Amino acid sequence: MKKSLIVGYGVWLVGMAIWLYGYFVPGNPPLIDWRAHTPWWIADFLPNIESEIGMVLMLVSIVPAYWPRSRVSLSDPPGVDKSR
């Protein structure tokens, strides 16, 4: 397993823990008034700033899994492609 996937899963777990904490514990008011701008079922998932931060971390954790790998090393001379 790639190191970037391990980091992504770690960030996801931290984000999930923060989101669960924010979902079940009353905290600070949210940054965005979700009830005014989204349907009720979306607003229920983001009741405070802690849950918003957790959700952002969970979404950011997807990036390492789908980021394209570089196929050419920086140490290779220009024009050399090792992907073949």
Distance bins in CASP14 RR format, pairs under 12 A and 6 or more apart:
PFRMAT RR
TARGET T0000
AUTHOR 0000-0000-0000
RMODE 2
METHOD distances of the structure
MODEL  1
1 7 0 0 0 0 0 1 0 0 0 0 0
1 8 0 0 0 0 0 1 0 0 0 0 0
1 9 0 0 0 0 1 0 0 0 0 0 0
1 64 0 0 0 0 0 1 0 0 0 0 0
1 65 0 0 0 0 0 1 0 0 0 0 0
2 8 0 0 0 0 1 0 0 0 0 0 0
2 9 0 0 0 0 0 1 0 0 0 0 0
2 64 1 0 0 1 0 0 0 0 0 0 0
2 65 0 0 0 0 1 0 0 0 0 0 0
2 66 0 0 0 0 0 1 0 0 0 0 0
2 67 0 0 0 0 1 0 0 0 0 0 0
2 69 0 0 0 0 1 0 0 0 0 0 0
3 9 0 0 0 0 0 1 0 0 0 0 0
3 10 0 0 0 0 0 1 0 0 0 0 0
3 64 0 0 0 0 1 0 0 0 0 0 0
3 65 0 0 0 0 0 1 0 0 0 0 0
3 69 0 0 0 0 0 1 0 0 0 0 0
4 10 0 0 0 0 0 1 0 0 0 0 0
4 11 0 0 0 0 0 1 0 0 0 0 0
4 61 0 0 0 0 0 1 0 0 0 0 0
4 62 0 0 0 0 0 1 0 0 0 0 0
4 63 0 0 0 0 1 0 0 0 0 0 0
4 64 1 1 0 0 0 0 0 0 0 0 0
4 65 1 0 0 1 0 0 0 0 0 0 0
4 66 0 0 0 0 0 1 0 0 0 0 0
4 67 1 0 0 1 0 0 0 0 0 0 0
4 68 0 0 0 0 0 1 0 0 0 0 0
4 69 0 0 0 0 1 0 0 0 0 0 0
4 70 0 0 0 0 0 1 0 0 0 0 0
5 11 0 0 0 0 0 1 0 0 0 0 0
5 12 0 0 0 0 0 1 0 0 0 0 0
5 61 0 0 0 0 1 0 0 0 0 0 0
5 62 0 0 0 0 0 1 0 0 0 0 0
5 63 0 0 0 0 0 1 0 0 0 0 0
5 64 1 0 0 1 0 0 0 0 0 0 0
5 65 1 0 1 0 0 0 0 0 0 0 0
5 66 0 0 0 0 0 1 0 0 0 0 0
5 67 0 0 0 0 0 1 0 0 0 0 0
5 69 0 0 0 0 0 1 0 0 0 0 0
6 12 0 0 0 0 0 1 0 0 0 0 0
6 13 0 0 0 0 0 1 0 0 0 0 0
6 61 0 0 0 0 0 1 0 0 0 0 0
6 64 0 0 0 0 1 0 0 0 0 0 0
6 65 0 0 0 0 0 1 0 0 0 0 0
7 13 0 0 0 0 0 1 0 0 0 0 0
7 14 0 0 0 0 0 1 0 0 0 0 0
7 57 0 0 0 0 0 1 0 0 0 0 0
7 60 0 0 0 0 0 1 0 0 0 0 0
7 61 0 0 0 0 1 0 0 0 0 0 0
7 62 0 0 0 0 0 1 0 0 0 0 0
7 63 0 0 0 0 1 0 0 0 0 0 0
7 64 1 0 1 0 0 0 0 0 0 0 0
7 65 0 0 0 0 1 0 0 0 0 0 0
7 67 0 0 0 0 0 1 0 0 0 0 0
8 14 0 0 0 0 1 0 0 0 0 0 0
8 15 0 0 0 0 0 1 0 0 0 0 0
8 16 0 0 0 0 0 1 0 0 0 0 0
8 57 0 0 0 0 1 0 0 0 0 0 0
8 58 0 0 0 0 1 0 0 0 0 0 0
8 59 0 0 0 0 0 1 0 0 0 0 0
8 60 0 0 0 0 1 0 0 0 0 0 0
8 61 1 0 1 0 0 0 0 0 0 0 0
8 62 1 0 0 1 0 0 0 0 0 0 0
8 63 1 0 0 1 0 0 0 0 0 0 0
8 64 1 0 1 0 0 0 0 0 0 0 0
8 65 1 0 0 1 0 0 0 0 0 0 0
8 66 0 0 0 0 0 1 0 0 0 0 0
8 67 0 0 0 0 0 1 0 0 0 0 0
9 15 0 0 0 0 0 1 0 0 0 0 0
9 16 0 0 0 0 0 1 0 0 0 0 0
9 57 0 0 0 0 0 1 0 0 0 0 0
9 58 0 0 0 0 0 1 0 0 0 0 0
9 61 1 0 0 1 0 0 0 0 0 0 0
9 62 0 0 0 0 0 1 0 0 0 0 0
9 64 0 0 0 0 1 0 0 0 0 0 0
9 65 0 0 0 0 1 0 0 0 0 0 0
10 16 0 0 0 0 1 0 0 0 0 0 0
10 17 0 0 0 0 0 1 0 0 0 0 0
10 57 0 0 0 0 1 0 0 0 0 0 0
10 58 0 0 0 0 0 1 0 0 0 0 0
10 60 0 0 0 0 0 1 0 0 0 0 0
10 61 1 0 0 1 0 0 0 0 0 0 0
10 64 0 0 0 0 1 0 0 0 0 0 0
10 65 0 0 0 0 0 1 0 0 0 0 0
11 17 0 0 0 0 0 1 0 0 0 0 0
11 18 0 0 0 0 0 1 0 0 0 0 0
11 53 0 0 0 0 0 1 0 0 0 0 0
11 54 0 0 0 0 1 0 0 0 0 0 0
11 56 0 0 0 0 0 1 0 0 0 0 0
11 57 1 0 1 0 0 0 0 0 0 0 0
11 58 1 0 0 1 0 0 0 0 0 0 0
11 59 0 0 0 0 1 0 0 0 0 0 0
11 60 1 0 0 1 0 0 0 0 0 0 0
11 61 1 1 0 0 0 0 0 0 0 0 0
11 62 0 0 0 0 1 0 0 0 0 0 0
11 63 0 0 0 0 1 0 0 0 0 0 0
11 64 1 0 0 1 0 0 0 0 0 0 0
11 65 0 0 0 0 0 1 0 0 0 0 0
12 18 0 0 0 0 0 1 0 0 0 0 0
12 19 0 0 0 0 0 1 0 0 0 0 0
12 54 0 0 0 0 1 0 0 0 0 0 0
12 55 0 0 0 0 0 1 0 0 0 0 0
12 56 0 0 0 0 0 1 0 0 0 0 0
12 57 1 0 0 1 0 0 0 0 0 0 0
12 58 1 0 1 0 0 0 0 0 0 0 0
12 59 0 0 0 0 1 0 0 0 0 0 0
12 60 0 0 0 0 1 0 0 0 0 0 0
12 61 1 1 0 0 0 0 0 0 0 0 0
12 62 0 0 0 0 1 0 0 0 0 0 0
12 63 0 0 0 0 0 1 0 0 0 0 0
12 64 0 0 0 0 1 0 0 0 0 0 0
12 65 0 0 0 0 1 0 0 0 0 0 0
13 19 0 0 0 0 0 1 0 0 0 0 0
13 20 0 0 0 0 0 1 0 0 0 0 0
13 54 0 0 0 0 0 1 0 0 0 0 0
13 57 0 0 0 0 1 0 0 0 0 0 0
13 58 0 0 0 0 1 0 0 0 0 0 0
13 61 0 0 0 0 1 0 0 0 0 0 0
14 20 0 0 0 0 0 1 0 0 0 0 0
14 21 0 0 0 0 0 1 0 0 0 0 0
14 53 0 0 0 0 1 0 0 0 0 0 0
14 54 1 0 0 1 0 0 0 0 0 0 0
14 56 0 0 0 0 0 1 0 0 0 0 0
14 57 1 0 0 1 0 0 0 0 0 0 0
14 58 0 0 0 0 1 0 0 0 0 0 0
14 60 0 0 0 0 0 1 0 0 0 0 0
14 61 0 0 0 0 1 0 0 0 0 0 0
15 21 0 0 0 0 1 0 0 0 0 0 0
15 22 0 0 0 0 0 1 0 0 0 0 0
15 23 0 0 0 0 0 1 0 0 0 0 0
15 50 0 0 0 0 0 1 0 0 0 0 0
15 51 0 0 0 0 1 0 0 0 0 0 0
15 52 0 0 0 0 0 1 0 0 0 0 0
15 53 1 0 0 1 0 0 0 0 0 0 0
15 54 1 0 1 0 0 0 0 0 0 0 0
15 55 1 0 0 1 0 0 0 0 0 0 0
15 56 0 0 0 0 1 0 0 0 0 0 0
15 57 1 1 0 0 0 0 0 0 0 0 0
15 58 1 0 1 0 0 0 0 0 0 0 0
15 59 0 0 0 0 1 0 0 0 0 0 0
15 60 0 0 0 0 1 0 0 0 0 0 0
15 61 1 0 0 1 0 0 0 0 0 0 0
15 62 0 0 0 0 0 1 0 0 0 0 0
16 22 0 0 0 0 0 1 0 0 0 0 0
16 23 0 0 0 0 0 1 0 0 0 0 0
16 51 0 0 0 0 0 1 0 0 0 0 0
16 53 0 0 0 0 0 1 0 0 0 0 0
16 54 1 0 0 1 0 0 0 0 0 0 0
16 55 0 0 0 0 1 0 0 0 0 0 0
16 57 0 0 0 0 1 0 0 0 0 0 0
16 58 1 0 0 1 0 0 0 0 0 0 0
16 59 0 0 0 0 0 1 0 0 0 0 0
16 61 0 0 0 0 1 0 0 0 0 0 0
17 23 0 0 0 0 0 1 0 0 0 0 0
17 24 0 0 0 0 0 1 0 0 0 0 0
17 25 0 0 0 0 0 1 0 0 0 0 0
17 50 0 0 0 0 0 1 0 0 0 0 0
17 51 0 0 0 0 0 1 0 0 0 0 0
17 53 0 0 0 0 0 1 0 0 0 0 0
17 54 0 0 0 0 1 0 0 0 0 0 0
17 57 0 0 0 0 1 0 0 0 0 0 0
17 58 0 0 0 0 0 1 0 0 0 0 0
18 24 0 0 0 0 0 1 0 0 0 0 0
18 25 0 0 0 0 0 1 0 0 0 0 0
18 27 0 0 0 0 0 1 0 0 0 0 0
18 48 0 0 0 0 0 1 0 0 0 0 0
18 49 0 0 0 0 0 1 0 0 0 0 0
18 50 1 0 1 0 0 0 0 0 0 0 0
18 51 1 0 0 1 0 0 0 0 0 0 0
18 52 0 0 0 0 1 0 0 0 0 0 0
18 53 1 0 1 0 0 0 0 0 0 0 0
18 54 1 0 1 0 0 0 0 0 0 0 0
18 55 0 0 0 0 1 0 0 0 0 0 0
18 56 0 0 0 0 1 0 0 0 0 0 0
18 57 1 0 0 1 0 0 0 0 0 0 0
18 58 0 0 0 0 1 0 0 0 0 0 0
18 61 0 0 0 0 0 1 0 0 0 0 0
19 25 0 0 0 0 0 1 0 0 0 0 0
19 45 0 0 0 0 1 0 0 0 0 0 0
19 46 0 0 0 0 1 0 0 0 0 0 0
19 47 0 0 0 0 0 1 0 0 0 0 0
19 48 0 0 0 0 0 1 0 0 0 0 0
19 49 0 0 0 0 0 1 0 0 0 0 0
19 50 1 0 0 1 0 0 0 0 0 0 0
19 51 1 0 1 0 0 0 0 0 0 0 0
19 52 0 0 0 0 1 0 0 0 0 0 0
19 53 1 0 0 1 0 0 0 0 0 0 0
19 54 1 0 1 0 0 0 0 0 0 0 0
19 55 1 0 1 0 0 0 0 0 0 0 0
19 56 0 0 0 0 1 0 0 0 0 0 0
19 57 1 0 0 1 0 0 0 0 0 0 0
19 58 1 0 0 1 0 0 0 0 0 0 0
19 59 0 0 0 0 0 1 0 0 0 0 0
19 61 0 0 0 0 0 1 0 0 0 0 0
20 45 0 0 0 0 0 1 0 0 0 0 0
20 47 0 0 0 0 0 1 0 0 0 0 0
20 50 0 0 0 0 1 0 0 0 0 0 0
20 51 0 0 0 0 1 0 0 0 0 0 0
20 54 0 0 0 0 1 0 0 0 0 0 0
20 55 0 0 0 0 0 1 0 0 0 0 0
20 57 0 0 0 0 0 1 0 0 0 0 0
20 58 0 0 0 0 0 1 0 0 0 0 0
21 27 0 0 0 0 1 0 0 0 0 0 0
21 47 0 0 0 0 0 1 0 0 0 0 0
21 48 0 0 0 0 1 0 0 0 0 0 0
21 49 0 0 0 0 0 1 0 0 0 0 0
21 50 1 0 1 0 0 0 0 0 0 0 0
21 51 0 0 0 0 1 0 0 0 0 0 0
21 52 0 0 0 0 0 1 0 0 0 0 0
21 53 0 0 0 0 1 0 0 0 0 0 0
21 54 0 0 0 0 1 0 0 0 0 0 0
21 57 0 0 0 0 0 1 0 0 0 0 0
22 28 0 0 0 0 1 0 0 0 0 0 0
22 30 0 0 0 0 0 1 0 0 0 0 0
22 45 0 0 0 0 0 1 0 0 0 0 0
22 46 0 0 0 0 1 0 0 0 0 0 0
22 47 1 0 0 1 0 0 0 0 0 0 0
22 48 1 0 1 0 0 0 0 0 0 0 0
22 49 0 0 0 0 1 0 0 0 0 0 0
22 50 1 1 0 0 0 0 0 0 0 0 0
22 51 1 0 1 0 0 0 0 0 0 0 0
22 52 0 0 0 0 1 0 0 0 0 0 0
22 53 0 0 0 0 1 0 0 0 0 0 0
22 54 1 0 0 1 0 0 0 0 0 0 0
22 55 0 0 0 0 1 0 0 0 0 0 0
23 30 0 0 0 0 0 1 0 0 0 0 0
23 44 0 0 0 0 1 0 0 0 0 0 0
23 45 1 0 0 1 0 0 0 0 0 0 0
23 46 0 0 0 0 1 0 0 0 0 0 0
23 47 1 0 0 1 0 0 0 0 0 0 0
23 48 0 0 0 0 1 0 0 0 0 0 0
23 49 0 0 0 0 0 1 0 0 0 0 0
23 50 0 0 0 0 1 0 0 0 0 0 0
23 51 1 0 1 0 0 0 0 0 0 0 0
23 52 0 0 0 0 0 1 0 0 0 0 0
23 53 0 0 0 0 0 1 0 0 0 0 0
23 54 0 0 0 0 1 0 0 0 0 0 0
23 55 0 0 0 0 1 0 0 0 0 0 0
24 47 0 0 0 0 1 0 0 0 0 0 0
24 48 0 0 0 0 0 1 0 0 0 0 0
24 50 0 0 0 0 1 0 0 0 0 0 0
24 51 0 0 0 0 1 0 0 0 0 0 0
25 47 0 0 0 0 1 0 0 0 0 0 0
25 48 0 0 0 0 1 0 0 0 0 0 0
25 49 0 0 0 0 0 1 0 0 0 0 0
25 50 1 0 0 1 0 0 0 0 0 0 0
25 51 0 0 0 0 1 0 0 0 0 0 0
26 47 1 0 0 1 0 0 0 0 0 0 0
26 48 1 0 0 1 0 0 0 0 0 0 0
26 49 0 0 0 0 0 1 0 0 0 0 0
26 50 0 0 0 0 1 0 0 0 0 0 0
26 51 0 0 0 0 0 1 0 0 0 0 0
27 47 0 0 0 0 1 0 0 0 0 0 0
27 48 1 0 1 0 0 0 0 0 0 0 0
27 49 1 0 0 1 0 0 0 0 0 0 0
27 50 1 0 0 1 0 0 0 0 0 0 0
27 51 0 0 0 0 1 0 0 0 0 0 0
27 52 0 0 0 0 0 1 0 0 0 0 0
27 53 0 0 0 0 0 1 0 0 0 0 0
28 47 0 0 0 0 0 1 0 0 0 0 0
28 48 1 0 1 0 0 0 0 0 0 0 0
28 49 1 0 1 0 0 0 0 0 0 0 0
28 50 1 0 0 1 0 0 0 0 0 0 0
28 51 0 0 0 0 0 1 0 0 0 0 0
28 52 0 0 0 0 1 0 0 0 0 0 0
28 53 0 0 0 0 0 1 0 0 0 0 0
29 35 0 0 0 0 0 1 0 0 0 0 0
29 46 0 0 0 0 0 1 0 0 0 0 0
29 47 0 0 0 0 1 0 0 0 0 0 0
29 48 1 0 0 1 0 0 0 0 0 0 0
29 49 1 0 0 1 0 0 0 0 0 0 0
29 50 0 0 0 0 0 1 0 0 0 0 0
29 51 0 0 0 0 0 1 0 0 0 0 0
29 52 0 0 0 0 0 1 0 0 0 0 0
30 36 0 0 0 0 0 1 0 0 0 0 0
30 37 0 0 0 0 0 1 0 0 0 0 0
30 38 0 0 0 0 0 1 0 0 0 0 0
30 42 0 0 0 0 0 1 0 0 0 0 0
30 43 0 0 0 0 1 0 0 0 0 0 0
30 44 0 0 0 0 0 1 0 0 0 0 0
30 45 0 0 0 0 0 1 0 0 0 0 0
30 46 1 0 0 1 0 0 0 0 0 0 0
30 47 1 0 0 1 0 0 0 0 0 0 0
30 48 1 0 1 0 0 0 0 0 0 0 0
30 49 1 0 1 0 0 0 0 0 0 0 0
30 50 0 0 0 0 1 0 0 0 0 0 0
30 51 1 0 0 1 0 0 0 0 0 0 0
30 52 1 0 1 0 0 0 0 0 0 0 0
30 53 0 0 0 0 0 1 0 0 0 0 0
30 54 0 0 0 0 0 1 0 0 0 0 0
30 55 0 0 0 0 0 1 0 0 0 0 0
31 37 0 0 0 0 0 1 0 0 0 0 0
31 46 0 0 0 0 1 0 0 0 0 0 0
31 47 0 0 0 0 0 1 0 0 0 0 0
31 48 0 0 0 0 1 0 0 0 0 0 0
31 49 1 0 1 0 0 0 0 0 0 0 0
31 50 0 0 0 0 0 1 0 0 0 0 0
31 51 0 0 0 0 0 1 0 0 0 0 0
31 52 1 0 1 0 0 0 0 0 0 0 0
31 53 0 0 0 0 1 0 0 0 0 0 0
31 55 0 0 0 0 0 1 0 0 0 0 0
31 56 0 0 0 0 0 1 0 0 0 0 0
32 38 0 0 0 0 1 0 0 0 0 0 0
32 42 0 0 0 0 0 1 0 0 0 0 0
32 43 0 0 0 0 1 0 0 0 0 0 0
32 46 1 0 0 1 0 0 0 0 0 0 0
32 47 0 0 0 0 0 1 0 0 0 0 0
32 48 0 0 0 0 0 1 0 0 0 0 0
32 49 0 0 0 0 1 0 0 0 0 0 0
32 51 0 0 0 0 0 1 0 0 0 0 0
32 52 1 0 0 1 0 0 0 0 0 0 0
32 55 0 0 0 0 0 1 0 0 0 0 0
32 56 0 0 0 0 0 1 0 0 0 0 0
33 42 0 0 0 0 0 1 0 0 0 0 0
33 43 0 0 0 0 1 0 0 0 0 0 0
33 46 0 0 0 0 0 1 0 0 0 0 0
33 47 0 0 0 0 0 1 0 0 0 0 0
33 48 0 0 0 0 0 1 0 0 0 0 0
33 52 0 0 0 0 0 1 0 0 0 0 0
34 40 0 0 0 0 1 0 0 0 0 0 0
34 41 0 0 0 0 0 1 0 0 0 0 0
34 42 1 0 0 1 0 0 0 0 0 0 0
34 43 1 1 0 0 0 0 0 0 0 0 0
34 44 0 0 0 0 1 0 0 0 0 0 0
34 45 0 0 0 0 1 0 0 0 0 0 0
34 46 1 0 1 0 0 0 0 0 0 0 0
34 47 0 0 0 0 1 0 0 0 0 0 0
34 48 0 0 0 0 0 1 0 0 0 0 0
34 49 0 0 0 0 0 1 0 0 0 0 0
34 51 0 0 0 0 1 0 0 0 0 0 0
34 52 0 0 0 0 1 0 0 0 0 0 0
34 55 0 0 0 0 0 1 0 0 0 0 0
35 41 0 0 0 0 0 1 0 0 0 0 0
35 42 0 0 0 0 1 0 0 0 0 0 0
35 43 1 0 1 0 0 0 0 0 0 0 0
35 44 0 0 0 0 1 0 0 0 0 0 0
35 45 0 0 0 0 0 1 0 0 0 0 0
35 46 0 0 0 0 1 0 0 0 0 0 0
35 47 0 0 0 0 1 0 0 0 0 0 0
36 42 0 0 0 0 0 1 0 0 0 0 0
36 43 0 0 0 0 1 0 0 0 0 0 0
37 43 0 0 0 0 1 0 0 0 0 0 0
37 46 0 0 0 0 0 1 0 0 0 0 0
38 44 0 0 0 0 1 0 0 0 0 0 0
38 45 0 0 0 0 1 0 0 0 0 0 0
38 46 0 0 0 0 1 0 0 0 0 0 0
39 45 0 0 0 0 0 1 0 0 0 0 0
39 46 0 0 0 0 0 1 0 0 0 0 0
40 46 0 0 0 0 0 1 0 0 0 0 0
40 47 0 0 0 0 0 1 0 0 0 0 0
42 51 0 0 0 0 0 1 0 0 0 0 0
42 52 0 0 0 0 0 1 0 0 0 0 0
42 55 0 0 0 0 0 1 0 0 0 0 0
43 51 0 0 0 0 0 1 0 0 0 0 0
43 52 0 0 0 0 0 1 0 0 0 0 0
44 51 0 0 0 0 1 0 0 0 0 0 0
45 51 1 0 0 1 0 0 0 0 0 0 0
45 52 0 0 0 0 1 0 0 0 0 0 0
45 54 0 0 0 0 0 1 0 0 0 0 0
45 55 1 0 0 1 0 0 0 0 0 0 0
45 58 0 0 0 0 0 1 0 0 0 0 0
46 52 1 0 1 0 0 0 0 0 0 0 0
46 53 0 0 0 0 0 1 0 0 0 0 0
46 54 0 0 0 0 1 0 0 0 0 0 0
46 55 1 0 0 1 0 0 0 0 0 0 0
46 56 0 0 0 0 0 1 0 0 0 0 0
46 58 0 0 0 0 0 1 0 0 0 0 0
47 55 0 0 0 0 0 1 0 0 0 0 0
48 54 0 0 0 0 0 1 0 0 0 0 0
48 55 0 0 0 0 0 1 0 0 0 0 0
49 55 0 0 0 0 0 1 0 0 0 0 0
49 56 0 0 0 0 0 1 0 0 0 0 0
50 56 0 0 0 0 0 1 0 0 0 0 0
50 57 0 0 0 0 0 1 0 0 0 0 0
51 57 0 0 0 0 0 1 0 0 0 0 0
51 58 0 0 0 0 0 1 0 0 0 0 0
52 58 0 0 0 0 0 1 0 0 0 0 0
52 59 0 0 0 0 0 1 0 0 0 0 0
53 59 0 0 0 0 0 1 0 0 0 0 0
53 60 0 0 0 0 0 1 0 0 0 0 0
54 60 0 0 0 0 1 0 0 0 0 0 0
54 61 0 0 0 0 1 0 0 0 0 0 0
55 61 0 0 0 0 0 1 0 0 0 0 0
55 62 0 0 0 0 0 1 0 0 0 0 0
56 62 0 0 0 0 0 1 0 0 0 0 0
56 63 0 0 0 0 0 1 0 0 0 0 0
57 63 0 0 0 0 0 1 0 0 0 0 0
59 65 0 0 0 0 0 1 0 0 0 0 0
59 66 0 0 0 0 0 1 0 0 0 0 0
60 66 0 0 0 0 0 1 0 0 0 0 0
60 67 0 0 0 0 0 1 0 0 0 0 0
61 67 0 0 0 0 0 1 0 0 0 0 0
68 83 0 0 0 0 0 1 0 0 0 0 0
69 82 0 0 0 0 0 1 0 0 0 0 0
69 83 0 0 0 0 1 0 0 0 0 0 0
70 76 0 0 0 0 0 1 0 0 0 0 0
70 81 0 0 0 0 0 1 0 0 0 0 0
70 82 0 0 0 0 0 1 0 0 0 0 0
70 83 0 0 0 0 1 0 0 0 0 0 0
71 79 0 0 0 0 0 1 0 0 0 0 0
71 80 0 0 0 0 0 1 0 0 0 0 0
71 81 1 0 0 1 0 0 0 0 0 0 0
71 82 1 0 0 1 0 0 0 0 0 0 0
71 83 1 0 1 0 0 0 0 0 0 0 0
71 84 0 0 0 0 1 0 0 0 0 0 0
72 78 0 0 0 0 1 0 0 0 0 0 0
72 79 1 0 0 1 0 0 0 0 0 0 0
72 80 1 0 0 1 0 0 0 0 0 0 0
72 81 1 0 1 0 0 0 0 0 0 0 0
72 82 1 0 0 1 0 0 0 0 0 0 0
72 83 1 0 0 1 0 0 0 0 0 0 0
72 84 0 0 0 0 0 1 0 0 0 0 0
73 79 0 0 0 0 0 1 0 0 0 0 0
73 80 0 0 0 0 1 0 0 0 0 0 0
73 81 0 0 0 0 0 1 0 0 0 0 0
73 82 1 0 0 1 0 0 0 0 0 0 0
73 83 0 0 0 0 0 1 0 0 0 0 0
74 80 0 0 0 0 0 1 0 0 0 0 0
75 82 0 0 0 0 0 1 0 0 0 0 0
76 82 1 0 0 1 0 0 0 0 0 0 0
76 83 0 0 0 0 0 1 0 0 0 0 0
END
